[in-house]
Amino acid sequence: MRALSADFERHGETVIEAVRTTSEPATYLRVVASPPRQEIKARIPEDKPTDEEVELLNEQHNRR
């Protein structure tokens, strides 16, 4: 995910413009018209989560 994020930060707007205007306008339209997906938030724990973190995650999950 970090590599994908870094790639988008570096090339995102340029690639979007190129796809939209020159190379594949149908692909651009398909992506733009598709429903948004849920934001994915991930973290890689270095060790076990604390009780507070587990409680917070449970609360976030139950709100969905």
HTML snippet that shows the backbone in 3Dmol.js (N, CA, C, O; Angstrom):
<script src="https://3Dmol.org/build/3Dmol-min.js"></script>
<div id="view" style="width:600px;height:400px;position:relative"></div>
<script>
const pdb = `
ATOM      1  N   MET A   1       0.813  -1.186   0.000  1.00  0.00           N
ATOM      2  CA  MET A   1       0.000   0.000   0.000  1.00  0.00           C
ATOM      3  C   MET A   1       0.864   1.259   0.000  1.00  0.00           C
ATOM      4  O   MET A   1       0.529   2.255  -0.641  1.00  0.00           O
ATOM      5  N   ARG A   2       1.969   1.202   0.720  1.00  0.00           N
ATOM      6  CA  ARG A   2       2.848   2.379   0.756  1.00  0.00           C
ATOM      7  C   ARG A   2       3.417   2.681  -0.622  1.00  0.00           C
ATOM      8  O   ARG A   2       3.505   3.839  -1.031  1.00  0.00           O
ATOM      9  N   ALA A   3       3.804   1.624  -1.334  1.00  0.00           N
ATOM     10  CA  ALA A   3       4.382   1.811  -2.666  1.00  0.00           C
ATOM     11  C   ALA A   3       3.335   2.388  -3.623  1.00  0.00           C
ATOM     12  O   ALA A   3       3.644   3.264  -4.430  1.00  0.00           O
ATOM     13  N   LEU A   4       2.109   1.899  -3.531  1.00  0.00           N
ATOM     14  CA  LEU A   4       1.036   2.412  -4.376  1.00  0.00           C
ATOM     15  C   LEU A   4       0.756   3.869  -4.055  1.00  0.00           C
ATOM     16  O   LEU A   4       0.570   4.687  -4.955  1.00  0.00           O
ATOM     17  N   SER A   5       0.726   4.186  -2.778  1.00  0.00           N
ATOM     18  CA  SER A   5       0.493   5.569  -2.361  1.00  0.00           C
ATOM     19  C   SER A   5       1.614   6.482  -2.856  1.00  0.00           C
ATOM     20  O   SER A   5       1.361   7.574  -3.366  1.00  0.00           O
ATOM     21  N   ALA A   6       2.842   6.024  -2.699  1.00  0.00           N
ATOM     22  CA  ALA A   6       3.987   6.826  -3.142  1.00  0.00           C
ATOM     23  C   ALA A   6       3.953   7.028  -4.661  1.00  0.00           C
ATOM     24  O   ALA A   6       4.258   8.114  -5.157  1.00  0.00           O
ATOM     25  N   ASP A   7       3.583   5.981  -5.387  1.00  0.00           N
ATOM     26  CA  ASP A   7       3.499   6.087  -6.843  1.00  0.00           C
ATOM     27  C   ASP A   7       2.426   7.085  -7.244  1.00  0.00           C
ATOM     28  O   ASP A   7       2.632   7.882  -8.159  1.00  0.00           O
ATOM     29  N   PHE A   8       1.278   7.049  -6.565  1.00  0.00           N
ATOM     30  CA  PHE A   8       0.224   8.002  -6.878  1.00  0.00           C
ATOM     31  C   PHE A   8       0.657   9.418  -6.544  1.00  0.00           C
ATOM     32  O   PHE A   8       0.395  10.345  -7.311  1.00  0.00           O
ATOM     33  N   GLU A   9       1.321   9.596  -5.399  1.00  0.00           N
ATOM     34  CA  GLU A   9       1.798  10.930  -5.022  1.00  0.00           C
ATOM     35  C   GLU A   9       2.748  11.485  -6.073  1.00  0.00           C
ATOM     36  O   GLU A   9       2.743  12.683  -6.356  1.00  0.00           O
ATOM     37  N   ARG A  10       3.556  10.613  -6.643  1.00  0.00           N
ATOM     38  CA  ARG A  10       4.566  11.056  -7.599  1.00  0.00           C
ATOM     39  C   ARG A  10       3.991  11.281  -9.003  1.00  0.00           C
ATOM     40  O   ARG A  10       4.364  12.239  -9.680  1.00  0.00           O
ATOM     41  N   HIS A  11       3.077  10.392  -9.442  1.00  0.00           N
ATOM     42  CA  HIS A  11       2.641  10.419 -10.839  1.00  0.00           C
ATOM     43  C   HIS A  11       1.134  10.608 -11.021  1.00  0.00           C
ATOM     44  O   HIS A  11       0.664  10.714 -12.154  1.00  0.00           O
ATOM     45  N   GLY A  12       0.386  10.650  -9.947  1.00  0.00           N
ATOM     46  CA  GLY A  12      -1.071  10.618 -10.002  1.00  0.00           C
ATOM     47  C   GLY A  12      -1.706  11.593 -10.966  1.00  0.00           C
ATOM     48  O   GLY A  12      -2.376  11.168 -11.907  1.00  0.00           O
ATOM     49  N   GLU A  13      -1.521  12.887 -10.766  1.00  0.00           N
ATOM     50  CA  GLU A  13      -2.195  13.873 -11.605  1.00  0.00           C
ATOM     51  C   GLU A  13      -1.767  13.778 -13.063  1.00  0.00           C
ATOM     52  O   GLU A  13      -2.589  13.943 -13.964  1.00  0.00           O
ATOM     53  N   THR A  14      -0.510  13.519 -13.294  1.00  0.00           N
ATOM     54  CA  THR A  14      -0.010  13.418 -14.668  1.00  0.00           C
ATOM     55  C   THR A  14      -0.638  12.232 -15.383  1.00  0.00           C
ATOM     56  O   THR A  14      -1.064  12.342 -16.532  1.00  0.00           O
ATOM     57  N   VAL A  15      -0.694  11.094 -14.692  1.00  0.00           N
ATOM     58  CA  VAL A  15      -1.275   9.897 -15.304  1.00  0.00           C
ATOM     59  C   VAL A  15      -2.770  10.076 -15.518  1.00  0.00           C
ATOM     60  O   VAL A  15      -3.298   9.688 -16.560  1.00  0.00           O
ATOM     61  N   ILE A  16      -3.455  10.657 -14.546  1.00  0.00           N
ATOM     62  CA  ILE A  16      -4.891  10.889 -14.698  1.00  0.00           C
ATOM     63  C   ILE A  16      -5.158  11.749 -15.932  1.00  0.00           C
ATOM     64  O   ILE A  16      -6.043  11.440 -16.729  1.00  0.00           O
ATOM     65  N   GLU A  17      -4.406  12.807 -16.084  1.00  0.00           N
ATOM     66  CA  GLU A  17      -4.600  13.674 -17.244  1.00  0.00           C
ATOM     67  C   GLU A  17      -4.311  12.934 -18.542  1.00  0.00           C
ATOM     68  O   GLU A  17      -5.054  13.075 -19.513  1.00  0.00           O
ATOM     69  N   ALA A  18      -3.235  12.146 -18.570  1.00  0.00           N
ATOM     70  CA  ALA A  18      -2.886  11.410 -19.792  1.00  0.00           C
ATOM     71  C   ALA A  18      -3.979  10.406 -20.157  1.00  0.00           C
ATOM     72  O   ALA A  18      -4.347  10.286 -21.326  1.00  0.00           O
ATOM     73  N   VAL A  19      -4.496   9.691 -19.170  1.00  0.00           N
ATOM     74  CA  VAL A  19      -5.553   8.714 -19.445  1.00  0.00           C
ATOM     75  C   VAL A  19      -6.818   9.430 -19.913  1.00  0.00           C
ATOM     76  O   VAL A  19      -7.488   8.983 -20.844  1.00  0.00           O
ATOM     77  N   ARG A  20      -7.131  10.532 -19.263  1.00  0.00           N
ATOM     78  CA  ARG A  20      -8.352  11.275 -19.597  1.00  0.00           C
ATOM     79  C   ARG A  20      -8.294  11.883 -20.992  1.00  0.00           C
ATOM     80  O   ARG A  20      -9.285  11.847 -21.722  1.00  0.00           O
ATOM     81  N   THR A  21      -7.162  12.433 -21.366  1.00  0.00           N
ATOM     82  CA  THR A  21      -7.110  13.219 -22.595  1.00  0.00           C
ATOM     83  C   THR A  21      -6.537  12.500 -23.803  1.00  0.00           C
ATOM     84  O   THR A  21      -6.904  12.826 -24.933  1.00  0.00           O
ATOM     85  N   THR A  22      -5.656  11.541 -23.607  1.00  0.00           N
ATOM     86  CA  THR A  22      -4.991  10.980 -24.784  1.00  0.00           C
ATOM     87  C   THR A  22      -5.083   9.470 -24.906  1.00  0.00           C
ATOM     88  O   THR A  22      -5.476   8.964 -25.957  1.00  0.00           O
ATOM     89  N   SER A  23      -4.734   8.748 -23.872  1.00  0.00           N
ATOM     90  CA  SER A  23      -4.554   7.311 -24.083  1.00  0.00           C
ATOM     91  C   SER A  23      -5.823   6.481 -23.950  1.00  0.00           C
ATOM     92  O   SER A  23      -6.099   5.651 -24.816  1.00  0.00           O
ATOM     93  N   GLU A  24      -6.604   6.680 -22.890  1.00  0.00           N
ATOM     94  CA  GLU A  24      -7.754   5.812 -22.684  1.00  0.00           C
ATOM     95  C   GLU A  24      -8.914   6.552 -22.016  1.00  0.00           C
ATOM     96  O   GLU A  24      -9.186   6.331 -20.836  1.00  0.00           O
ATOM     97  N   PRO A  25      -9.583   7.407 -22.739  1.00  0.00           N
ATOM     98  CA  PRO A  25     -10.687   8.146 -22.122  1.00  0.00           C
ATOM     99  C   PRO A  25     -11.814   7.246 -21.614  1.00  0.00           C
ATOM    100  O   PRO A  25     -12.483   7.603 -20.644  1.00  0.00           O
ATOM    101  N   ALA A  26     -12.040   6.093 -22.238  1.00  0.00           N
ATOM    102  CA  ALA A  26     -13.086   5.176 -21.768  1.00  0.00           C
ATOM    103  C   ALA A  26     -12.728   4.613 -20.388  1.00  0.00           C
ATOM    104  O   ALA A  26     -13.606   4.443 -19.542  1.00  0.00           O
ATOM    105  N   THR A  27     -11.459   4.327 -20.165  1.00  0.00           N
ATOM    106  CA  THR A  27     -11.012   3.850 -18.856  1.00  0.00           C
ATOM    107  C   THR A  27     -11.198   4.933 -17.817  1.00  0.00           C
ATOM    108  O   THR A  27     -11.660   4.660 -16.709  1.00  0.00           O
ATOM    109  N   TYR A  28     -10.846   6.148 -18.158  1.00  0.00           N
ATOM    110  CA  TYR A  28     -11.026   7.276 -17.235  1.00  0.00           C
ATOM    111  C   TYR A  28     -12.499   7.407 -16.850  1.00  0.00           C
ATOM    112  O   TYR A  28     -12.822   7.552 -15.671  1.00  0.00           O
ATOM    113  N   LEU A  29     -13.376   7.359 -17.821  1.00  0.00           N
ATOM    114  CA  LEU A  29     -14.802   7.498 -17.556  1.00  0.00           C
ATOM    115  C   LEU A  29     -15.310   6.356 -16.680  1.00  0.00           C
ATOM    116  O   LEU A  29     -16.105   6.589 -15.769  1.00  0.00           O
ATOM    117  N   ARG A  30     -14.866   5.130 -16.937  1.00  0.00           N
ATOM    118  CA  ARG A  30     -15.288   3.976 -16.135  1.00  0.00           C
ATOM    119  C   ARG A  30     -14.874   4.143 -14.679  1.00  0.00           C
ATOM    120  O   ARG A  30     -15.663   3.868 -13.775  1.00  0.00           O
ATOM    121  N   VAL A  31     -13.664   4.583 -14.447  1.00  0.00           N
ATOM    122  CA  VAL A  31     -13.163   4.759 -13.084  1.00  0.00           C
ATOM    123  C   VAL A  31     -13.894   5.893 -12.381  1.00  0.00           C
ATOM    124  O   VAL A  31     -14.289   5.754 -11.223  1.00  0.00           O
ATOM    125  N   VAL A  32     -14.073   6.995 -13.058  1.00  0.00           N
ATOM    126  CA  VAL A  32     -14.729   8.153 -12.461  1.00  0.00           C
ATOM    127  C   VAL A  32     -16.196   7.856 -12.166  1.00  0.00           C
ATOM    128  O   VAL A  32     -16.729   8.319 -11.158  1.00  0.00           O
ATOM    129  N   ALA A  33     -16.849   7.095 -13.030  1.00  0.00           N
ATOM    130  CA  ALA A  33     -18.271   6.806 -12.868  1.00  0.00           C
ATOM    131  C   ALA A  33     -18.547   5.664 -11.890  1.00  0.00           C
ATOM    132  O   ALA A  33     -19.687   5.481 -11.464  1.00  0.00           O
ATOM    133  N   SER A  34     -17.533   4.908 -11.534  1.00  0.00           N
ATOM    134  CA  SER A  34     -17.755   3.785 -10.614  1.00  0.00           C
ATOM    135  C   SER A  34     -17.992   4.301  -9.202  1.00  0.00           C
ATOM    136  O   SER A  34     -17.454   5.340  -8.821  1.00  0.00           O
ATOM    137  N   PRO A  35     -18.799   3.577  -8.423  1.00  0.00           N
ATOM    138  CA  PRO A  35     -19.078   4.037  -7.061  1.00  0.00           C
ATOM    139  C   PRO A  35     -17.801   4.031  -6.218  1.00  0.00           C
ATOM    140  O   PRO A  35     -16.942   3.166  -6.389  1.00  0.00           O
ATOM    141  N   PRO A  36     -17.683   4.992  -5.316  1.00  0.00           N
ATOM    142  CA  PRO A  36     -16.481   5.032  -4.476  1.00  0.00           C
ATOM    143  C   PRO A  36     -16.431   3.840  -3.531  1.00  0.00           C
ATOM    144  O   PRO A  36     -17.458   3.364  -3.048  1.00  0.00           O
ATOM    145  N   ARG A  37     -15.257   3.386  -3.288  1.00  0.00           N
ATOM    146  CA  ARG A  37     -15.056   2.280  -2.347  1.00  0.00           C
ATOM    147  C   ARG A  37     -14.740   2.856  -0.980  1.00  0.00           C
ATOM    148  O   ARG A  37     -14.327   4.008  -0.846  1.00  0.00           O
ATOM    149  N   GLN A  38     -14.943   2.030   0.025  1.00  0.00           N
ATOM    150  CA  GLN A  38     -14.602   2.469   1.369  1.00  0.00           C
ATOM    151  C   GLN A  38     -13.110   2.705   1.466  1.00  0.00           C
ATOM    152  O   GLN A  38     -12.305   1.985   0.875  1.00  0.00           O
ATOM    153  N   GLU A  39     -12.769   3.710   2.212  1.00  0.00           N
ATOM    154  CA  GLU A  39     -11.357   3.979   2.449  1.00  0.00           C
ATOM    155  C   GLU A  39     -10.789   2.854   3.289  1.00  0.00           C
ATOM    156  O   GLU A  39     -11.398   2.427   4.270  1.00  0.00           O
ATOM    157  N   ILE A  40      -9.643   2.387   2.906  1.00  0.00           N
ATOM    158  CA  ILE A  40      -8.994   1.310   3.647  1.00  0.00           C
ATOM    159  C   ILE A  40      -7.904   1.910   4.510  1.00  0.00           C
ATOM    160  O   ILE A  40      -6.980   2.555   4.015  1.00  0.00           O
ATOM    161  N   LYS A  41      -8.026   1.690   5.791  1.00  0.00           N
ATOM    162  CA  LYS A  41      -6.999   2.145   6.709  1.00  0.00           C
ATOM    163  C   LYS A  41      -6.360   0.909   7.329  1.00  0.00           C
ATOM    164  O   LYS A  41      -7.021   0.108   7.991  1.00  0.00           O
ATOM    165  N   ALA A  42      -5.091   0.779   7.102  1.00  0.00           N
ATOM    166  CA  ALA A  42      -4.391  -0.389   7.614  1.00  0.00           C
ATOM    167  C   ALA A  42      -3.164   0.054   8.376  1.00  0.00           C
ATOM    168  O   ALA A  42      -2.529   1.060   8.061  1.00  0.00           O
ATOM    169  N   ARG A  43      -2.860  -0.720   9.373  1.00  0.00           N
ATOM    170  CA  ARG A  43      -1.615  -0.476  10.072  1.00  0.00           C
ATOM    171  C   ARG A  43      -1.044  -1.831  10.434  1.00  0.00           C
ATOM    172  O   ARG A  43      -1.776  -2.791  10.676  1.00  0.00           O
ATOM    173  N   ILE A  44       0.229  -1.890  10.467  1.00  0.00           N
ATOM    174  CA  ILE A  44       0.896  -3.133  10.819  1.00  0.00           C
ATOM    175  C   ILE A  44       1.388  -2.976  12.248  1.00  0.00           C
ATOM    176  O   ILE A  44       2.324  -2.220  12.508  1.00  0.00           O
ATOM    177  N   PRO A  45       0.756  -3.691  13.179  1.00  0.00           N
ATOM    178  CA  PRO A  45       1.160  -3.541  14.575  1.00  0.00           C
ATOM    179  C   PRO A  45       2.556  -4.115  14.809  1.00  0.00           C
ATOM    180  O   PRO A  45       2.921  -5.165  14.280  1.00  0.00           O
ATOM    181  N   GLU A  46       3.302  -3.402  15.603  1.00  0.00           N
ATOM    182  CA  GLU A  46       4.640  -3.882  15.945  1.00  0.00           C
ATOM    183  C   GLU A  46       4.568  -4.930  17.043  1.00  0.00           C
ATOM    184  O   GLU A  46       5.445  -5.787  17.156  1.00  0.00           O
ATOM    185  N   ASP A  47       3.533  -4.857  17.840  1.00  0.00           N
ATOM    186  CA  ASP A  47       3.284  -5.864  18.849  1.00  0.00           C
ATOM    187  C   ASP A  47       1.782  -5.919  19.097  1.00  0.00           C
ATOM    188  O   ASP A  47       1.010  -5.326  18.343  1.00  0.00           O
ATOM    189  N   LYS A  48       1.365  -6.612  20.129  1.00  0.00           N
ATOM    190  CA  LYS A  48      -0.060  -6.752  20.393  1.00  0.00           C
ATOM    191  C   LYS A  48      -0.706  -5.391  20.645  1.00  0.00           C
ATOM    192  O   LYS A  48      -0.090  -4.512  21.247  1.00  0.00           O
ATOM    193  N   PRO A  49      -1.960  -5.216  20.179  1.00  0.00           N
ATOM    194  CA  PRO A  49      -2.640  -3.948  20.448  1.00  0.00           C
ATOM    195  C   PRO A  49      -2.990  -3.822  21.930  1.00  0.00           C
ATOM    196  O   PRO A  49      -3.180  -4.813  22.635  1.00  0.00           O
ATOM    197  N   THR A  50      -3.068  -2.597  22.366  1.00  0.00           N
ATOM    198  CA  THR A  50      -3.458  -2.355  23.760  1.00  0.00           C
ATOM    199  C   THR A  50      -4.962  -2.595  23.898  1.00  0.00           C
ATOM    200  O   THR A  50      -5.682  -2.669  22.903  1.00  0.00           O
ATOM    201  N   ASP A  51      -5.424  -2.713  25.135  1.00  0.00           N
ATOM    202  CA  ASP A  51      -6.856  -2.880  25.379  1.00  0.00           C
ATOM    203  C   ASP A  51      -7.643  -1.706  24.815  1.00  0.00           C
ATOM    204  O   ASP A  51      -8.739  -1.886  24.283  1.00  0.00           O
ATOM    205  N   GLU A  52      -7.083  -0.496  24.932  1.00  0.00           N
ATOM    206  CA  GLU A  52      -7.749   0.692  24.409  1.00  0.00           C
ATOM    207  C   GLU A  52      -7.879   0.629  22.886  1.00  0.00           C
ATOM    208  O   GLU A  52      -8.905   1.015  22.327  1.00  0.00           O
ATOM    209  N   GLU A  53      -6.832   0.140  22.221  1.00  0.00           N
ATOM    210  CA  GLU A  53      -6.880   0.021  20.764  1.00  0.00           C
ATOM    211  C   GLU A  53      -7.925  -1.002  20.331  1.00  0.00           C
ATOM    212  O   GLU A  53      -8.656  -0.782  19.365  1.00  0.00           O
ATOM    213  N   VAL A  54      -7.991  -2.109  21.042  1.00  0.00           N
ATOM    214  CA  VAL A  54      -8.990  -3.136  20.725  1.00  0.00           C
ATOM    215  C   VAL A  54     -10.392  -2.576  20.920  1.00  0.00           C
ATOM    216  O   VAL A  54     -11.269  -2.797  20.086  1.00  0.00           O
ATOM    217  N   GLU A  55     -10.607  -1.860  22.005  1.00  0.00           N
ATOM    218  CA  GLU A  55     -11.916  -1.261  22.271  1.00  0.00           C
ATOM    219  C   GLU A  55     -12.293  -0.258  21.177  1.00  0.00           C
ATOM    220  O   GLU A  55     -13.431  -0.238  20.708  1.00  0.00           O
ATOM    221  N   LEU A  56     -11.337   0.565  20.780  1.00  0.00           N
ATOM    222  CA  LEU A  56     -11.589   1.547  19.721  1.00  0.00           C
ATOM    223  C   LEU A  56     -11.929   0.855  18.401  1.00  0.00           C
ATOM    224  O   LEU A  56     -12.859   1.268  17.708  1.00  0.00           O
ATOM    225  N   LEU A  57     -11.195  -0.175  18.055  1.00  0.00           N
ATOM    226  CA  LEU A  57     -11.473  -0.921  16.830  1.00  0.00           C
ATOM    227  C   LEU A  57     -12.859  -1.553  16.879  1.00  0.00           C
ATOM    228  O   LEU A  57     -13.578  -1.545  15.880  1.00  0.00           O
ATOM    229  N   ASN A  58     -13.236  -2.094  18.018  1.00  0.00           N
ATOM    230  CA  ASN A  58     -14.572  -2.675  18.156  1.00  0.00           C
ATOM    231  C   ASN A  58     -15.650  -1.626  17.991  1.00  0.00           C
ATOM    232  O   ASN A  58     -16.667  -1.882  17.346  1.00  0.00           O
ATOM    233  N   GLU A  59     -15.449  -0.446  18.565  1.00  0.00           N
ATOM    234  CA  GLU A  59     -16.413   0.636  18.438  1.00  0.00           C
ATOM    235  C   GLU A  59     -16.544   1.065  16.977  1.00  0.00           C
ATOM    236  O   GLU A  59     -17.653   1.265  16.481  1.00  0.00           O
ATOM    237  N   GLN A  60     -15.413   1.205  16.295  1.00  0.00           N
ATOM    238  CA  GLN A  60     -15.448   1.597  14.890  1.00  0.00           C
ATOM    239  C   GLN A  60     -16.174   0.556  14.047  1.00  0.00           C
ATOM    240  O   GLN A  60     -16.944   0.898  13.150  1.00  0.00           O
ATOM    241  N   HIS A  61     -15.926  -0.704  14.340  1.00  0.00           N
ATOM    242  CA  HIS A  61     -16.560  -1.780  13.598  1.00  0.00           C
ATOM    243  C   HIS A  61     -18.069  -1.795  13.837  1.00  0.00           C
ATOM    244  O   HIS A  61     -18.844  -2.009  12.906  1.00  0.00           O
ATOM    245  N   ASN A  62     -18.477  -1.571  15.060  1.00  0.00           N
ATOM    246  CA  ASN A  62     -19.898  -1.612  15.403  1.00  0.00           C
ATOM    247  C   ASN A  62     -20.678  -0.440  14.829  1.00  0.00           C
ATOM    248  O   ASN A  62     -21.899  -0.528  14.701  1.00  0.00           O
ATOM    249  N   ARG A  63     -20.010   0.654  14.480  1.00  0.00           N
ATOM    250  CA  ARG A  63     -20.672   1.814  13.887  1.00  0.00           C
ATOM    251  C   ARG A  63     -21.067   1.586  12.437  1.00  0.00           C
ATOM    252  O   ARG A  63     -21.907   2.315  11.909  1.00  0.00           O
ATOM    253  N   ARG A  64     -20.488   0.603  11.789  1.00  0.00           N
ATOM    254  CA  ARG A  64     -20.763   0.343  10.368  1.00  0.00           C
ATOM    255  C   ARG A  64     -22.121  -0.250  10.175  1.00  0.00           C
ATOM    256  O   ARG A  64     -22.517  -0.532   9.045  1.00  0.00           O
TER     257      ARG A  64
END
`;
const viewer = $3Dmol.createViewer("view");
viewer.addModel(pdb, "pdb");
viewer.setStyle({}, {cartoon: {color: "spectrum"}});
viewer.zoomTo();
viewer.render();
</script>
